[in-house]
Amino acid sequence: MNLAEAMRPTTLDEVIGNEHIVSALRKQFSNNSLSQTIMFTGEAGQGKTTFAKIIANYLEAEVSEIDCGSDGSIETIRELVESVHLSSLFSRKKVFILDEVHALSKPGQSALLKTLEEPQKNVHFILLTTDPQKILKTIRTRCVEYQTSPATTEQIGEAVKRAENKYSISFENRKDLWSLVEQSGGSLRQVYAFMEKLIAVANEENIVTSEMFERTLGASMEKVDENLPKAFLNHDLKNAMSILSNLRKTGLNPTGTLIGVYNYLKVVYLKDGSSPTREDKLMMSSLAQEISSKEITWDSIEAIAWKHL
């Protein structure tokens, strides 16, 4: 089951969040004034691909998707340029969706620019990127650009409710969901990825108990022992290692613990009058880098403690 795909909106009415983009596209749809070249920027999981597919559905177009991150060669763009001029057998309109377009080589971007400078009737380009600064300015000036926003807590809650209703799942303690909110980083795709894991461990009554939740995603910041982030704050290695040793024995997922520590320290360091040292900033950088990694372990948290405390 790919829950993120199953829950992907197919119309503007189904989109959660990004109201500024929904409003702009709705107006263009109603006025039949959709731009031929559109760029969506923003972090992963914030809806860029979803908007591209909604536009393609609206246009009832033949769609070609290119992942420039895995194939951003000049040959790929040359093939695209050639296909732009070919008539479609299935639709009057064509949509080219270029994901991670910033990964295109410079020759590839130059070839794409030439195509954008000579727009073909009924051909639309939708560029998606997490790093627009790497795209030629001459390309960006030919695009109507929209920046996606991270989902708010309320919007994440709405996404969770939709998944709960669709799969008839419920949670023993809804406060556990704070861990999901904290770990998602505002990405609804990540929210659905977490929900997929939780659905898989639900009991026969389709209930996710607190124990199941914490073993799958870890405890929320509310449940993280404040003594651990305080040990990091005070650079108290001995105390931090003792707490981590006890947490390791609980069998909990370490991800929620690390995020809880990071969020606690971030609140402290961002308070008015706070002056984090260079060592504090390096520690926060290491914590942030570890959070962005694919797999967080108790060993990796202990390694950060040994390095910075």
RODO-2510 file (C-alpha; in nm, 4 decimals, decimal comma):
residues 309
     n   res          X          Y          Z
     1     m     0,0000     0,0000     0,0000
     2     n     0,1301     0,3446    -0,0914
     3     l    -0,0845     0,5654     0,1274
     4     a     0,0652     0,8903    -0,0024
     5     e    -0,0409     0,8009    -0,3571
     6     a    -0,3808     0,6745    -0,2439
     7     m    -0,4469     1,0028    -0,0624
     8     r    -0,3066     1,2314    -0,3344
     9     p    -0,5671     1,4964    -0,4323
    10     t    -0,6933     1,4827    -0,7896
    11     t    -0,8788     1,8171    -0,7847
    12     l    -0,8201     2,1573    -0,6279
    13     d    -1,1138     2,0963    -0,3939
    14     e    -0,9262     1,8063    -0,2337
    15     v    -0,6015     1,9955    -0,1689
    16     i    -0,5076     2,0576     0,1945
    17     g    -0,3167     2,3821     0,2511
    18     n    -0,1357     2,6028    -0,0026
    19     e    -0,4474     2,8168    -0,0338
    20     h    -0,2600     3,0869    -0,2280
    21     i    -0,1779     2,8397    -0,5052
    22     v    -0,5239     2,6827    -0,5053
    23     s    -0,6838     3,0262    -0,5383
    24     a    -0,4552     3,1318    -0,8242
    25     l    -0,5043     2,8104    -1,0205
    26     r    -0,8797     2,8120    -0,9621
    27     k    -0,8978     3,1605    -1,1128
    28     q    -0,6877     3,0540    -1,4129
    29     f    -0,9000     2,7436    -1,4655
    30     s    -1,2226     2,9455    -1,4599
    31     n    -1,0834     3,2103    -1,6971
    32     n    -0,9175     2,9573    -1,9246
    33     s    -0,5951     3,1559    -1,8791
    34     l    -0,3535     2,8908    -1,7533
    35     s     0,0090     2,9817    -1,8101
    36     q     0,2036     2,7639    -2,0496
    37     t     0,5099     2,7429    -1,8259
    38     i     0,4713     2,7075    -1,4506
    39     m     0,7312     2,6414    -1,1817
    40     f     0,6528     2,5020    -0,8372
    41     t     0,9233     2,5464    -0,5751
    42     g     0,9352     2,4240    -0,2168
    43     e     1,0530     2,1467     0,0099
    44     a     0,9868     1,7801    -0,0595
    45     g     0,6387     1,6539     0,0177
    46     q     0,4635     1,9922     0,0075
    47     g     0,2477     1,9281    -0,3003
    48     k     0,4502     2,0275    -0,6064
    49     t     0,3843     1,7035    -0,7963
    50     t     0,0219     1,7025    -0,6835
    51     f    -0,0401     2,0460    -0,8351
    52     a     0,1321     1,9390    -1,1580
    53     k    -0,0935     1,6346    -1,1903
    54     i    -0,4067     1,8346    -1,1076
    55     i    -0,3198     2,0764    -1,3888
    56     a    -0,2638     1,7872    -1,6302
    57     n    -0,6005     1,6378    -1,5310
    58     y    -0,7721     1,9721    -1,5822
    59     l    -0,6207     2,0041    -1,9303
    60     e    -0,7069     1,6403    -2,0129
    61     a    -0,3591     1,6272    -2,1579
    62     e    -0,1108     1,3650    -2,2606
    63     v     0,1539     1,3707    -1,9874
    64     s     0,5278     1,3079    -2,0022
    65     e     0,7127     1,2999    -1,6703
    66     i     1,0898     1,3365    -1,6481
    67     d     1,2884     1,2892    -1,3277
    68     c     1,5833     1,5197    -1,3889
    69     g     1,7432     1,3997    -1,0673
    70     s     1,8057     1,0571    -1,2162
    71     d     1,8208     1,1520    -1,5849
    72     g     1,9115     1,5131    -1,6436
    73     s     2,1327     1,4575    -1,9458
    74     i     2,1338     1,6702    -2,2579
    75     e     2,0146     1,3650    -2,4537
    76     t     1,6978     1,3475    -2,2448
    77     i     1,6169     1,7124    -2,3086
    78     r     1,6889     1,6745    -2,6793
    79     e     1,4370     1,3896    -2,6933
    80     l     1,1890     1,6114    -2,5092
    81     v     1,2445     1,8961    -2,7556
    82     e     1,1804     1,6642    -3,0488
    83     s     0,8615     1,5256    -2,8937
    84     v     0,7241     1,8766    -2,8337
    85     h     0,6671     1,9150    -3,2066
    86     l     0,5020     1,5751    -3,2538
    87     s     0,1233     1,5526    -3,2624
    88     s    -0,0424     1,3590    -2,9831
    89     l    -0,2614     1,0623    -3,0682
    90     f    -0,4497     1,0791    -2,7402
    91     s    -0,5115     1,4451    -2,6600
    92     r    -0,5063     1,7917    -2,8126
    93     k    -0,2762     1,9073    -2,5329
    94     k     0,0571     1,7963    -2,3932
    95     v     0,2016     1,8495    -2,0468
    96     f     0,5688     1,7976    -1,9674
    97     i     0,6409     1,7613    -1,5953
    98     l     1,0096     1,8032    -1,5107
    99     d     1,0821     1,7002    -1,1517
   100     e     1,3963     1,8244    -0,9724
   101     v     1,4644     2,0421    -1,2763
   102     h     1,7565     2,2085    -1,0970
   103     a     1,9499     1,8827    -1,1474
   104     l     1,9597     1,9370    -1,5227
   105     s     2,3074     1,9897    -1,6617
   106     k     2,3901     2,3383    -1,7907
   107     p     2,3652     2,2172    -2,1543
   108     g     2,0324     2,0555    -2,0629
   109     q     1,9012     2,3801    -1,9131
   110     s     2,0150     2,5724    -2,2203
   111     a     1,8310     2,3291    -2,4485
   112     l     1,5198     2,3586    -2,2326
   113     l     1,5434     2,7379    -2,2435
   114     k     1,5404     2,7353    -2,6222
   115     t     1,2177     2,5342    -2,6185
   116     l     1,0567     2,7668    -2,3644
   117     e     1,1497     3,0662    -2,5805
   118     e     0,9495     2,9183    -2,8682
   119     p     0,6280     2,7983    -2,6974
   120     q     0,4062     2,5616    -2,8927
   121     k     0,0312     2,5990    -2,8809
   122     n    -0,1367     2,3480    -2,6486
   123     v     0,1990     2,2479    -2,4909
   124     h     0,2500     2,3187    -2,1192
   125     f     0,5678     2,2835    -1,9147
   126     i     0,5531     2,2336    -1,5386
   127     l     0,8883     2,2577    -1,3609
   128     l     0,9306     2,1253    -1,0064
   129     t     1,2286     2,2049    -0,7874
   130     t     1,3500     2,2097    -0,4285
   131     d     1,6430     2,4345    -0,5241
   132     p     1,5352     2,7090    -0,7662
   133     q     1,8597     2,9033    -0,7207
   134     k     2,0368     2,6451    -0,9375
   135     i     1,8069     2,7134    -1,2331
   136     l     1,9042     2,9621    -1,5011
   137     k     1,7500     3,3014    -1,4370
   138     t     1,6417     3,3143    -1,8014
   139     i     1,4348     3,0004    -1,7427
   140     r     1,2783     3,1309    -1,4223
   141     t     1,1750     3,4582    -1,5858
   142     r     0,9722     3,2608    -1,8397
   143     c     0,7782     3,0794    -1,5680
   144     v     0,4884     3,1737    -1,3459
   145     e     0,6401     3,0690    -1,0149
   146     y     0,4561     2,9375    -0,7086
   147     q     0,6229     2,8470    -0,3800
   148     t     0,4571     2,5755    -0,1731
   149     s     0,4281     2,6061     0,2043
   150     p     0,4712     2,3470     0,4806
   151     a     0,1484     2,2145     0,6262
   152     t     0,0325     2,3665     0,9543
   153     t    -0,0599     2,1588     1,2578
   154     e    -0,4289     2,2015     1,1726
   155     q    -0,3729     2,0906     0,8126
   156     i    -0,1766     1,7854     0,9262
   157     g    -0,4676     1,7047     1,1565
   158     e    -0,7056     1,7237     0,8610
   159     a    -0,4847     1,4893     0,6597
   160     v    -0,4756     1,2417     0,9483
   161     k    -0,8562     1,2520     0,9790
   162     r    -0,8952     1,1766     0,6082
   163     a    -0,6688     0,8735     0,6411
   164     e    -0,8517     0,7629     0,9564
   165     n    -1,1872     0,7788     0,7779
   166     k    -1,0612     0,6050     0,4648
   167     y    -0,9015     0,3154     0,6529
   168     s    -1,1275     0,3094     0,9622
   169     i    -0,8340     0,3463     1,1995
   170     s    -0,8305     0,5175     1,5383
   171     f    -0,5768     0,6052     1,8060
   172     e    -0,5889     0,5123     2,1718
   173     n    -0,4444     0,8500     2,2703
   174     r    -0,4638     1,1352     2,0227
   175     k    -0,1831     1,3149     2,2055
   176     d     0,0464     1,0572     2,0486
   177     l    -0,0143     1,2313     1,7167
   178     w     0,2069     1,5199     1,8296
   179     s     0,5029     1,2956     1,7504
   180     l     0,3772     1,2635     1,3937
   181     v     0,3357     1,6411     1,3665
   182     e     0,6869     1,7027     1,5004
   183     q     0,8536     1,4497     1,2721
   184     s     0,6697     1,5361     0,9503
   185     g     0,8406     1,8718     0,9005
   186     g     0,5227     2,0068     0,7426
   187     s     0,5291     1,7438     0,4672
   188     l     0,1916     1,5790     0,4084
   189     r     0,3664     1,3071     0,2084
   190     q     0,5687     1,2266     0,5223
   191     v     0,2498     1,2335     0,7291
   192     y     0,0944     0,9687     0,5049
   193     a     0,4160     0,7639     0,5134
   194     f     0,3948     0,7598     0,8938
   195     m     0,0234     0,6789     0,8825
   196     e     0,0963     0,3837     0,6553
   197     k     0,3337     0,2418     0,9179
   198     l     0,0779     0,2964     1,1934
   199     i    -0,2036     0,1328     0,9962
   200     a     0,0194    -0,1718     0,9503
   201     v     0,0678    -0,2200     1,3277
   202     a    -0,2942    -0,1523     1,4338
   203     n    -0,4633    -0,4297     1,6316
   204     e    -0,7640    -0,6352     1,5203
   205     e    -0,9976    -0,3510     1,6185
   206     n    -0,7975    -0,1128     1,3962
   207     i    -0,6788     0,0750     1,7024
   208     v    -0,3217     0,2019     1,7406
   209     t    -0,2319     0,1906     2,1086
   210     s     0,0174     0,4295     2,2636
   211     e     0,2654     0,1463     2,2962
   212     m     0,2314     0,0586     1,9252
   213     f     0,2651     0,4248     1,8318
   214     e     0,5784     0,4860     2,0354
   215     r     0,7465     0,1680     1,9145
   216     t     0,6751     0,2712     1,5569
   217     l     0,7425     0,6469     1,5585
   218     g     0,8760     0,7260     1,9023
   219     a     0,7349     0,9452     2,1762
   220     s     0,6353     1,3033     2,1148
   221     m     0,8276     1,5966     2,2542
   222     e     0,5738     1,6120     2,5361
   223     k     0,6878     1,2674     2,6522
   224     v     1,0628     1,3183     2,6140
   225     d     1,2357     1,3270     2,9500
   226     e     1,3395     1,6911     2,9914
   227     n     1,6543     1,5716     3,1649
   228     l     1,7940     1,4550     2,8298
   229     p     1,7737     1,7885     2,6419
   230     k     1,8912     1,9598     2,9610
   231     a     2,1942     1,7322     2,9649
   232     f     2,2700     1,8381     2,6076
   233     l     2,2079     2,2014     2,7013
   234     n     2,4520     2,1778     2,9920
   235     h     2,7042     1,9658     2,7987
   236     d     2,6679     1,6984     3,0668
   237     l     2,7986     1,3891     2,8883
   238     k     2,7761     1,1528     3,1851
   239     n     2,4086     1,2287     3,2514
   240     a     2,3173     1,2191     2,8809
   241     m     2,4784     0,8775     2,8333
   242     s     2,3010     0,7414     3,1410
   243     i     1,9606     0,8605     3,0153
   244     l     2,0259     0,7291     2,6632
   245     s     2,1275     0,3928     2,8060
   246     n     1,7945     0,3672     2,9899
   247     l     1,5955     0,4806     2,6852
   248     r     1,7678     0,2187     2,4697
   249     k     1,6291    -0,0531     2,6970
   250     t     1,2685     0,0647     2,6484
   251     g     1,2574    -0,0505     2,2859
   252     l     1,1203     0,2861     2,1720
   253     n     1,1948     0,4307     1,8323
   254     p     1,4823     0,6809     1,8825
   255     t     1,3574     0,9205     1,6142
   256     g     1,0987     1,0917     1,8324
   257     t     1,3510     1,1284     2,1142
   258     l     1,6078     1,3008     1,8944
   259     i     1,3492     1,5364     1,7440
   260     g     1,2223     1,6154     2,0932
   261     v     1,5738     1,7057     2,2067
   262     y     1,6296     1,9207     1,8993
   263     n     1,2982     2,1060     1,9346
   264     y     1,3564     2,1651     2,3077
   265     l     1,7022     2,3124     2,2448
   266     k     1,5765     2,5202     1,9517
   267     v     1,3150     2,6852     2,1751
   268     v     1,5817     2,7628     2,4355
   269     y     1,8345     2,9002     2,1884
   270     l     1,5793     3,1152     2,0059
   271     k     1,4536     3,2852     2,3211
   272     d     1,5142     3,6572     2,3484
   273     g     1,8472     3,7242     2,5121
   274     s     1,9832     3,3775     2,4419
   275     s     2,3415     3,3642     2,3126
   276     p     2,4294     3,0129     2,1954
   277     t     2,8019     2,9497     2,1749
   278     r     2,9830     2,8291     1,8650
   279     e     2,9851     2,4802     2,0197
   280     d     2,6075     2,4999     2,0731
   281     k     2,5544     2,5926     1,7075
   282     l     2,7736     2,3043     1,5922
   283     m     2,5759     2,0652     1,8139
   284     m     2,2448     2,1888     1,6726
   285     s     2,3837     2,1475     1,3215
   286     s     2,4763     1,7862     1,3973
   287     l     2,1318     1,7189     1,5446
   288     a     1,9585     1,8695     1,2401
   289     q     2,1785     1,6701     1,0044
   290     e     2,1027     1,3463     1,1884
   291     i     1,7281     1,4174     1,1826
   292     s     1,7439     1,4546     0,8042
   293     s     1,9163     1,1158     0,7666
   294     k     1,7234     0,8085     0,6583
   295     e     1,7732     0,6103     0,9783
   296     i     1,8198     0,7412     1,3308
   297     t     1,9592     0,4979     1,5867
   298     w     2,0488     0,5159     1,9543
   299     d     2,4106     0,4713     1,8491
   300     s     2,3955     0,7789     1,6263
   301     i     2,2472     0,9878     1,9098
   302     e     2,5191     0,8681     2,1464
   303     a     2,7798     0,9561     1,8827
   304     i     2,6517     1,3151     1,8805
   305     a     2,6683     1,3256     2,2598
   306     w     3,0287     1,2025     2,2583
   307     k     3,1199     1,4580     1,9923
   308     h     2,9618     1,7676     2,1427
   309     l     2,9176     1,7167     2,5178
***
